[in-house]
Amino acid sequence: MRSRDQKEVEKRKKRMKLFSLIAMVFILTVVFIVILYPFPSNEKIEDRRPDNAIIYEGNHYDKAFNDYQDHLFLPFSFIKEHLDETIHYDESSDAVIITTENQVLRFPNDEIEGYVNEEPFTFAVESFITDGEEQFVELEQLANIYPFSFEYDENQNVLWVDKDGDEIDYGKVLDGRESKRNIRSEPDIRSPYYKTLVEGDSIRLYEQEENGFVRMIAEDGTPGFLKEDIIESTETKTIEVDDRNEDESSLSLPDEPVNLTWEAVYSNNPNPKDLPELPGVNVVSPTWFHLNNGDGDLRNLGSRSYVEWAHEEGFDVWGLFSNDFEPDRTHEALKDYESRHHMIRQLLQYSEMYDLDGINVDFENVYLDDRDHLTQFMRELTPFLHEAGLVVSMDITFISSSEQWSRFYDREELDEIVDYMIVMAYDEHTANSAVPGSVSSFPWVEQHLQVLLDVVDHEQLILGIPTYTRLWEEKETEDGNIEVSSTAIGMDEAKEWIASRGIEREYDQSTGQHYVEDSSQEEGVTHKIWLEDEMSIEKRVELVEKYDLAGVASWNREFMNDEGWEVLNNALH
């Protein structure tokens, strides 16, 4: 038999096991309750948002507005990030430049005088200031330009910025225990809180979180999270901003489809009496204006008699402005506002002098580093030309990896600026090509056109078409190598050459064009031509129709023949 002491020991062990089990159950219950029903944090933390707070789309901007001489100024960085990515600071003139459809606004640093399309205006306070390393633009100027609401709460010292058309949800705080009315730093009751709201406080409501919290901002600008069961939605307001008071331009676009032809003028203009009929053409673009130096001086080859002839024929005249493929000269002229505006003033002067209808900008072979400078030039040029009632078009190449022939075009941005983009869909094989080939084969054109239309609006895109071809010559040298050269020839010259050789053209499936080849074993020479003719013109117009483009632009008038003009006119209409 067990002794009494042994029994007592066993009883104590049983009691210890029972107590341990109870303790374990209690701990697990507490843990379970804490997990399922966490206790709200009573830790209050400081709201570290800056004084002079800017709230945009429910978020605090990390920089404050500036209060200078009782006027509010927004940080330049905020404007560029949220209101207008095209706003530009020109270091050479120490001025901010803002462009709209018809206006160029320039605000020099720390001056009360500003300029709208170079007309001076005096304001009550500086429009552009610098405080330390930060630049600021006066709020009233911005409110007159951009479709945004700027609501300043003087009592709370908070600036609310909202976009025209935005819908803002409002709510009010309901009665409830204090911990529920605390604005939490995170959507979790265990997170610290910034402040305690009272019943009836108005709040702005934003995203709803998965765990029953709503992101909100209090009237004083305090951001954070509240449980949705403590909030009653009250109303939704739509932000409405008055239309900007910008004068309508007298711009008159040509009837579409556009049928433009370039008039290549290298020294003397053609005698209008000698010019042929151009059936279907509605725009001529003579190559008259050339960048002469890095100061922005232009060389002018304009002709009043040519314009008079064109207008009598019913053609609009878009004077072409070329950088003459000079990258260094182009860099110097584009990098500063003064030289850019010097070019603009001359183009406006010449446009008025010759009674032009538009300007066609043809900048090629430009450094990649000048990409933004070129885009800024077009931003500044276009409003001035629009104000004068002039159409703005720009020549571009297909997209490729070439820095100086393709990548310097910011096509997506330029498409937003100009009225028309003209893609030069030729020179697939150039005069310097080591291998003979088509100037503009159809698979090459369509493939690149499809890529381009991903970034350029089809309604603004004009397809540049070649009226010339290349007469290729492959000649065997004494050392057995093949020397390749070519000459650009027009449609009539190509026909005459073929007739003189007594050869027949054939259809080349790979290029979609007619092709001829002639060899002389005695001379060791082979000639090849991929023809631009009536068939190729019709097929290029088919691309215009297939992709619903704005029209065609032919390079150039002299290379086309009478049959070509008729075919082009009939195909377009």
C-alpha positions in Angstrom: 0.0 0.0 0.0 1.1 3.5 -0.8 2.0 5.7 2.1 0.1 8.9 2.9 3.1 11.0 1.8 3.0 9.3 -1.6 -0.7 10.1 -2.0 -0.1 13.7 -1.1 2.7 14.0 -3.7 0.4 12.5 -6.4 -2.4 15.0 -5.4 0.0 17.9 -5.7 1.2 16.7 -9.1 -2.4 16.4 -10.3 -3.1 19.9 -9.0 0.0 21.3 -10.7 -1.0 19.7 -14.0 -4.5 21.2 -13.7 -3.1 24.6 -12.8 -0.7 24.4 -15.8 -3.5 23.4 -18.1 -5.7 26.2 -16.9 -2.8 28.7 -17.2 -2.1 27.5 -20.7 -5.8 27.8 -21.7 -5.9 31.3 -20.2 -2.8 32.4 -22.1 -4.1 30.9 -25.4 -7.4 32.6 -24.8 -5.7 36.0 -24.2 -3.6 35.5 -27.3 -6.6 34.5 -29.3 -8.5 37.6 -28.1 -5.6 39.9 -28.8 -5.3 38.5 -32.3 -9.0 38.7 -33.1 -9.8 41.7 -31.0 -6.6 43.8 -30.8 -6.5 46.7 -28.3 -6.3 50.1 -29.9 -3.0 52.0 -29.5 -3.0 55.0 -27.2 0.3 56.3 -28.6 -0.1 59.8 -30.1 2.5 60.9 -32.6 3.3 64.2 -34.3 2.0 64.9 -37.8 5.2 65.7 -39.6 3.7 67.3 -42.6 5.2 70.7 -43.5 3.7 74.1 -42.6 2.2 75.8 -45.7 1.0 72.3 -46.7 0.0 71.5 -50.3 -2.5 68.7 -50.7 -2.9 67.2 -54.2 -5.3 64.3 -54.9 -5.4 63.4 -51.3 -1.6 63.4 -50.8 0.6 65.8 -49.1 3.4 67.2 -51.3 6.8 67.0 -49.6 7.6 70.7 -50.2 5.6 73.6 -48.9 4.2 76.6 -50.8 5.8 80.0 -50.3 4.0 83.0 -48.7 5.7 86.1 -50.2 4.3 89.6 -49.9 0.8 88.2 -49.1 0.9 86.1 -52.3 1.1 82.3 -52.5 3.8 80.7 -54.7 4.0 77.0 -55.7 7.3 75.1 -55.9 8.5 74.8 -59.5 9.0 71.1 -58.8 5.4 70.6 -57.8 4.1 72.3 -61.0 6.4 70.2 -63.2 5.4 67.0 -61.5 1.7 67.5 -61.2 0.4 70.4 -63.3 2.5 70.8 -66.4 5.5 68.6 -67.2 6.3 70.9 -70.1 7.0 74.0 -67.9 10.6 75.0 -68.6 13.3 76.9 -66.7 15.6 78.6 -69.1 18.9 79.0 -67.4 20.5 81.5 -69.8 17.7 84.0 -69.3 16.9 83.0 -65.7 13.2 82.8 -66.5 10.3 80.3 -66.4 8.6 79.6 -69.7 5.0 78.2 -69.9 3.5 77.4 -73.3 -0.2 76.9 -74.2 -1.8 76.4 -77.5 -1.6 80.0 -78.5 0.6 81.7 -75.9 4.2 81.7 -74.6 4.4 83.1 -71.1 7.8 84.1 -69.8 8.4 85.2 -66.2 12.0 86.4 -65.5 13.3 85.7 -62.0 12.6 88.4 -59.3 11.0 90.8 -61.7 7.4 92.2 -61.7 7.4 92.4 -65.5 6.4 89.3 -67.4 5.8 88.6 -71.1 2.9 87.0 -73.0 3.9 86.3 -76.6 6.7 88.8 -75.9 4.2 91.6 -75.0 5.3 93.0 -71.6 2.9 93.0 -68.6 3.5 94.5 -65.2 2.1 92.5 -62.2 1.6 93.4 -58.6 4.3 91.1 -57.4 7.0 89.0 -59.0 5.7 86.0 -60.8 8.8 83.9 -60.4 11.1 83.9 -57.3 13.9 81.9 -55.9 14.1 81.2 -52.1 17.3 79.4 -51.3 17.7 76.6 -53.8 13.9 76.3 -54.5 12.1 78.1 -57.3 8.5 79.2 -57.0 5.8 80.5 -59.4 3.0 82.9 -58.2 -0.3 81.1 -57.7 -2.6 83.6 -59.5 -0.6 83.3 -62.7 -1.0 79.5 -62.5 -4.8 79.7 -61.8 -5.2 81.8 -65.0 -3.4 79.1 -67.1 -4.2 75.6 -65.8 -7.5 73.8 -65.3 -7.0 73.2 -61.6 -8.8 74.4 -58.5 -6.5 76.1 -55.9 -8.4 76.5 -52.5 -6.5 78.1 -49.7 -7.7 77.6 -46.2 -6.2 80.5 -44.3 -7.3 79.3 -40.9 -5.7 75.9 -41.3 -2.9 77.2 -43.6 -3.5 74.5 -46.1 -3.6 74.7 -49.9 -5.9 72.2 -51.6 -5.1 71.5 -55.3 -7.6 69.6 -57.4 -8.0 69.0 -61.1 -11.0 70.2 -63.1 -13.5 67.3 -63.3 -12.3 65.4 -60.2 -14.9 64.1 -57.9 -14.3 64.6 -54.2 -16.2 62.5 -51.6 -17.0 64.2 -48.3 -18.1 62.7 -45.0 -18.6 63.5 -41.3 -17.5 61.8 -38.1 -20.2 59.9 -36.1 -20.5 59.5 -32.4 -18.3 56.8 -31.0 -15.7 56.0 -28.4 -12.6 58.1 -28.6 -10.3 55.4 -29.9 -12.4 55.0 -33.0 -12.3 58.7 -33.7 -8.5 58.8 -33.6 -6.8 59.4 -37.0 -4.5 56.5 -37.3 -1.1 56.6 -39.1 -1.8 53.2 -40.7 -5.0 51.3 -41.4 -4.7 49.4 -38.1 -6.1 50.3 -34.7 -2.8 49.2 -33.2 -1.0 51.9 -35.1 -0.3 55.3 -33.4 -2.6 58.2 -34.0 -2.2 61.8 -35.0 -5.3 63.5 -33.5 -8.8 62.8 -32.2 -11.8 64.1 -34.2 -15.1 65.0 -32.7 -18.6 64.2 -33.8 -19.6 66.2 -36.8 -16.2 67.0 -38.1 -16.0 67.1 -41.9 -13.5 65.0 -43.7 -12.4 64.2 -47.3 -12.7 60.5 -48.2 -10.3 58.6 -50.5 -9.5 54.9 -50.9 -11.2 52.2 -48.9 -8.9 49.7 -47.3 -9.5 46.0 -47.2 -9.7 45.8 -43.4 -12.6 48.3 -42.9 -10.5 51.5 -42.8 -10.8 54.5 -45.1 -8.0 56.8 -46.1 -9.1 60.4 -45.3 -7.9 63.9 -44.6 -9.3 66.2 -42.0 -10.3 69.8 -42.6 -7.0 71.0 -41.1 -5.1 68.8 -43.5 -4.3 65.9 -41.1 -4.0 62.7 -43.2 -4.6 59.2 -42.0 -7.1 56.4 -41.6 -10.5 56.0 -39.8 -12.7 53.0 -39.4 -15.6 53.2 -41.9 -18.2 52.5 -39.3 -17.4 55.9 -37.6 -18.0 57.8 -40.9 -21.2 58.9 -42.7 -20.8 59.9 -46.3 -22.4 63.3 -46.9 -21.8 64.4 -50.5 -19.7 64.2 -53.7 -18.5 67.4 -55.3 -17.2 67.8 -58.8 -14.4 70.2 -59.2 -15.4 72.8 -61.8 -12.9 75.3 -63.1 -13.8 78.2 -65.4 -12.6 78.0 -68.9 -9.2 79.7 -69.4 -9.6 83.0 -71.2 -7.4 82.2 -74.2 -8.2 83.8 -77.5 -9.2 81.4 -80.3 -6.7 81.3 -83.2 -7.6 82.0 -86.7 -6.0 78.8 -87.8 -7.3 77.3 -91.0 -6.2 73.7 -91.8 -6.2 72.5 -95.4 -9.0 70.3 -96.7 -8.1 66.7 -96.1 -6.6 64.5 -97.4 -3.6 66.8 -97.5 -1.7 66.5 -100.8 1.5 68.4 -100.2 4.5 68.6 -102.4 7.9 70.0 -101.5 9.5 72.6 -103.8 13.3 72.1 -103.6 14.9 75.5 -103.8 18.6 75.5 -103.5 19.4 78.9 -104.9 16.9 80.3 -107.3 13.1 79.9 -107.2 11.4 78.4 -110.3 9.7 80.8 -112.7 5.9 80.4 -112.0 5.3 80.6 -115.7 7.2 77.4 -116.1 5.5 75.4 -113.4 3.2 72.6 -114.5 -0.3 72.0 -113.4 -0.5 70.0 -110.2 -3.9 68.4 -110.1 -5.1 67.5 -106.6 -2.2 69.3 -104.8 -3.5 71.6 -102.0 -0.2 72.5 -100.2 3.2 73.5 -101.6 6.2 73.7 -99.3 9.2 75.5 -100.7 12.6 75.0 -99.0 13.2 78.7 -98.3 14.4 79.2 -94.7 17.8 77.9 -93.5 19.6 78.1 -90.1 22.6 80.1 -91.0 24.6 80.1 -87.7 24.4 79.3 -84.0 23.0 82.7 -83.2 19.8 81.7 -84.9 20.1 83.9 -88.0 18.1 82.6 -90.9 19.0 82.5 -94.6 16.0 83.5 -96.7 15.3 82.3 -100.2 11.6 83.4 -100.3 9.7 84.6 -103.4 6.6 86.7 -103.3 5.8 85.8 -106.9 5.9 82.1 -106.1 3.3 82.6 -103.3 1.1 84.7 -105.6 1.2 81.9 -108.2 0.4 79.3 -105.5 -2.5 81.2 -104.1 -3.9 81.8 -107.6 -3.8 78.0 -108.1 -5.6 77.5 -104.8 -2.6 76.1 -102.9 -1.6 76.9 -99.4 2.1 77.7 -98.9 4.0 76.2 -96.0 7.5 77.6 -96.0 10.1 75.0 -95.0 12.6 75.8 -92.3 15.7 73.6 -92.3 18.7 73.2 -90.0 20.7 72.1 -93.1 21.7 68.9 -91.2 24.2 70.9 -89.1 24.2 69.4 -85.6 26.7 71.9 -84.0 25.0 74.9 -85.4 21.6 73.4 -84.3 22.9 72.9 -80.8 24.0 76.5 -80.4 20.7 77.9 -81.8 18.4 75.7 -79.7 20.1 75.8 -76.3 19.1 79.4 -75.3 15.8 81.1 -75.2 17.1 84.2 -76.9 18.4 82.4 -80.0 15.3 80.3 -80.1 13.1 83.4 -80.1 15.4 85.1 -82.6 14.5 82.3 -85.0 10.8 82.6 -84.2 10.8 86.3 -84.8 12.3 85.9 -88.2 9.9 83.1 -89.2 7.0 85.4 -88.2 8.5 88.2 -90.1 9.0 86.2 -93.3 5.5 84.6 -92.9 4.0 88.0 -92.9 6.3 89.3 -95.7 5.4 86.4 -98.1 1.8 85.9 -96.9 2.4 82.3 -95.9 -0.2 79.8 -94.6 2.1 77.6 -92.5 5.7 76.6 -91.6 7.1 73.2 -92.1 10.0 72.5 -89.7 12.7 70.1 -91.1 15.4 69.5 -88.5 17.6 66.4 -89.2 20.9 65.1 -87.9 20.5 66.5 -84.4 22.4 65.5 -81.3 20.5 63.3 -78.9 21.4 65.7 -76.1 19.4 68.4 -77.9 16.2 66.3 -78.0 14.6 68.4 -75.2 15.9 71.7 -76.7 14.2 70.9 -80.0 11.0 69.9 -78.3 11.1 73.2 -76.3 11.7 75.2 -79.5 8.6 73.6 -81.0 6.6 74.4 -77.9 7.6 78.0 -78.1 7.3 78.3 -81.9 3.8 76.8 -82.3 1.8 79.3 -80.1 3.4 82.3 -82.0 2.6 80.7 -85.4 -0.9 79.8 -84.3 -1.5 83.3 -83.1 -0.6 84.5 -86.6 -3.0 81.9 -88.1 -0.2 79.6 -89.4 -0.3 75.8 -89.6 2.7 74.1 -88.0 4.0 70.8 -89.4 7.2 68.9 -88.6 9.1 66.4 -90.6 10.2 63.2 -88.8 11.9 59.9 -89.6 10.7 56.4 -88.8 11.7 55.1 -85.3 15.1 53.5 -85.3 18.1 53.2 -83.0 20.1 56.0 -84.7 20.7 58.8 -82.2 21.2 61.6 -84.7 18.6 60.5 -87.3 15.8 59.2 -85.1 16.1 59.2 -81.4 16.4 63.0 -81.0 12.7 63.3 -82.0 10.4 63.2 -79.0 7.6 62.1 -81.3 4.9 61.5 -78.6 5.4 65.0 -77.2 5.8 66.7 -80.6 2.6 65.1 -81.7 0.8 67.0 -78.9 2.4 70.3 -80.0 2.2 70.6 -83.8 -0.7 70.3 -86.2 0.8 67.7 -88.5 3.7 65.3 -88.4 5.2 64.3 -91.8 7.1 61.0 -91.8 9.8 60.9 -94.4 9.1 57.3 -95.5 12.0 57.0 -97.8 15.8 56.7 -97.9 15.6 53.0 -96.9 18.7 52.8 -99.0 20.6 56.1 -99.3 23.2 57.3 -101.7 25.9 56.0 -99.3 24.4 52.5 -99.0 26.9 49.7 -99.6 24.3 47.5 -101.1 21.7 48.5 -103.8 18.1 48.5 -102.8 14.8 50.3 -102.9 14.4 53.9 -101.8 11.2 52.8 -100.0 10.0 49.2 -100.2 6.5 48.5 -99.1 7.2 46.0 -96.4 9.7 48.4 -94.9 7.3 51.3 -95.0 4.3 49.4 -93.5 6.3 47.7 -90.8 7.8 51.0 -89.6 4.5 52.9 -90.0 2.7 50.4 -87.7 5.4 51.1 -85.0 5.2 54.9 -85.5 1.4 54.8 -85.1 1.8 53.5 -81.5 3.1 57.0 -80.5 1.7 59.4 -83.2 -2.0 60.1 -83.8 -3.0 58.8 -87.3 -5.2 61.9 -87.8 -2.2 64.1 -87.6 0.3 61.9 -89.6 1.1 62.7 -93.2 2.9 60.0 -95.2 6.0 61.3 -97.0 6.4 59.5 -100.4 9.3 59.5 -102.8 8.9 60.7 -106.4 12.5 59.8 -107.1 14.4 56.5 -107.3 18.0 55.6 -107.5 19.9 54.3 -110.5 22.3 51.9 -109.0 25.6 50.9 -110.6 27.6 47.9 -109.5 31.1 48.0 -111.1 33.7 45.3 -110.8 37.1 46.9 -109.9 40.5 45.6 -111.1 41.0 43.8 -107.8 37.8 41.9 -108.2 35.7 43.9 -105.7 32.3 45.4 -106.4 32.0 49.2 -106.3 28.5 50.5 -105.6 27.3 54.0 -106.5 23.9 55.6 -107.3 22.3 58.7 -108.8 18.8 60.0 -107.8 16.6 60.3 -110.8 12.9 61.3 -111.3 10.1 59.3 -112.9 10.5 60.6 -116.4 14.2 60.1 -116.4 13.8 56.5 -115.2 11.4 55.8 -118.0 13.7 57.3 -120.6 16.7 55.3 -119.2 14.6 52.0 -119.4 13.5 52.8 -123.0 17.1 53.6 -124.1 18.2 50.1 -122.9 15.3 48.3 -124.4 14.5 46.4 -121.3 11.3 45.4 -119.6 10.4 46.1 -116.0 9.3 43.2 -113.8 7.4 43.0 -110.5 9.6 42.4 -107.4 7.6 40.5 -104.8 10.0 41.3 -102.0 9.7 45.1 -102.3 6.2 45.4 -103.9 7.7 47.5 -106.7 8.6 47.3 -110.4 12.3 46.5 -110.9 14.7 46.6 -113.8 18.2 45.3 -114.2 20.7 45.7 -117.0 24.2 44.2 -117.2 27.2 44.7 -119.5 29.8 41.9 -119.2 32.2 43.9 -121.4 32.1 46.9 -119.0 31.7 44.7 -115.9 28.8 47.0 -114.9 25.3 46.1 -113.6 22.5 48.7 -113.3 19.5 48.3 -111.1 16.4 50.4 -110.4 13.5 49.8 -108.0 10.9 52.1 -109.7 8.7 54.8 -108.3 5.9 54.9 -110.8 2.1 55.0 -111.1 1.7 51.7 -109.4 3.9 52.6 -106.4 1.9 55.9 -106.0 -1.4 54.0 -105.9 0.0 51.5 -103.3 1.3 54.3 -101.1 -2.2 56.0 -101.1 -3.6 52.6 -100.2 -1.5 52.8 -97.0 -2.9 56.3 -96.3 -6.4 54.9 -96.6 -5.7 51.7 -94.7 -4.3 53.5 -91.7 -6.6 56.6 -92.0 -3.7 59.1 -92.3 -4.1 62.8 -92.9 -2.6 62.7 -96.4 0.6 62.5 -98.4 3.7 64.7 -98.9 5.8 64.1 -102.0 9.6 64.7 -102.2 9.8 66.5 -104.5 7.8 68.3 -107.2 10.5 68.2 -109.9 10.9 64.4 -109.7 7.2 63.7 -110.4 5.7 63.5 -113.9 2.3 64.4 -115.2 1.0 60.9 -115.1 2.1 60.6 -111.5 0.1 63.7 -110.5 -3.0 62.4 -112.1 -2.7 59.0 -110.5 -2.1 60.6 -107.1 -5.1 62.9 -107.4 -7.4 60.1 -108.5 -6.1 57.7 -105.8 -6.6 60.3 -103.0 -10.1 61.1 -104.1 
